[in-house]
Amino acid sequence: MNVERAIVTGAASCIGRALATRLAARGSSLFLVDSDGASLAELADELGAQAAAIDVSDSEAMEAVAREAADATLVCLNAGVVGSTTGPPWTVPDDEWRRVLDVNLGGVINGLRAFVPRLLQASPDERHLLLTASLAGLITFPTGGAYAASKHAVVAVAEQTALALEGTSVTVTMICPALVKTRMSPTGASPDDVADAALRAIADGIFAQVPSEWHAAVVDRASRLTAGLAPKFPSPA
């Protein structure tokens, strides 16, 4: 996959940072977005990228980024937050519900609203959308707070987007990583490995990239729901 101009939201850490680093190594021109201005500035300086320290839940700010980067060939809508409450949904405070949904779901919707019309109006060359969902959006566990619901919504939006753009020059890939190693979690998949898998999925024209060890569980859930049975899954590592 030859990417000339890439947008990455949530670029200052974790999967977003790994995507930005990988794309820079391929020679892509980058426009990086994150609400963490200090970390974003450091990364942008390191990679020679443009940057905007904005909150993706701000639709006008996302529109401004899209105007400045109207020549994008790859848009990675990756920004997300977990929230501090990861128990049952009724334990999550109102303000946390709003924040998680505003960033995780609203950030994707704002990005699509700002970029899809421009991607469609660009040259007939292939353009790409990469949406970061989560395994938590495909398989439901008793916990997960507002995060799980927000990622289920992102999965639905990604599917709608792919169906709506079928037959156009814009392709859609959704990644659904399991637990990822971050500053808050010493265990999980490497962000670099997740980024590599995401870029391979785009190149291969794959819509949903799911960790191979979870394929069977995802299929089992779908079959059980169709049969009216309650799905049973192992706890995430």
TAQUI-V959053 format. One line per field, one symbol per residue. ss: DSSP state (H for helix, E for strand, L for the rest). phi: phi as a letter, one per 30 degrees, with the letter a starting at -180 (. if undefined). psi: psi as a letter, one per 30 degrees, with the letter a starting at -180 (. if undefined). A space follows every 10 residues. Layout:
ss=???
phi=???
psi=???
This chain:
ss=LLLLEEEEEL LLLHHHHHHH HHHHHLLLEE EEEELLHHHH HHHHHHHLLE EEELLLLLHH HHHHHHHHLL LLLEEEELLL LLLLLLLLHH HLLHHHHHHH HHHHHHHHHH HHHHHHHHHH HLLLLLEEEE EELLHHHLLL LLLLHHHHHH HHHHHHHHHH HHHHLLLLLE EEEEEELLLE LLLLLLLLEL HHHHHHHHHH HHHHLLLEEE LHHHHHHHHH HHHHHHLLLL LLLLLLL
phi=.cccbbcbci ddahdddddd ddddddjddc bcbadddddd ddddddcicd abdbcddcdd ddddddddcd cdcbccccea bcjdcccded cddeddeddd ddddcddddd ddddceeddd ddddddbbcb cccaedccbc cdckhdeddd ddddedddde ddddceicdc cbbccbddec dbdcbdckdd eddddddddd ddddiddccb eedceddddd dddddddicd dbbdddd
psi=kjkejkkjlh fflbeeeeee eeeeffgkkk jkklfjeeee eeeeeefhll ljilkffjee eeeeeeefhf gkfkjjjfkl lelfjgalef fkleeeeeee eeeeeeeeee eeeeeeeeef falfkklkkj kjbleffekk lfafbfeeee eeeeeeeeee eeefgkfagj lkkkkilakk kaffjflalk eeeeeeeeee eeefgkejjk kefgeeeeee eeeeeefglk kkllkk.
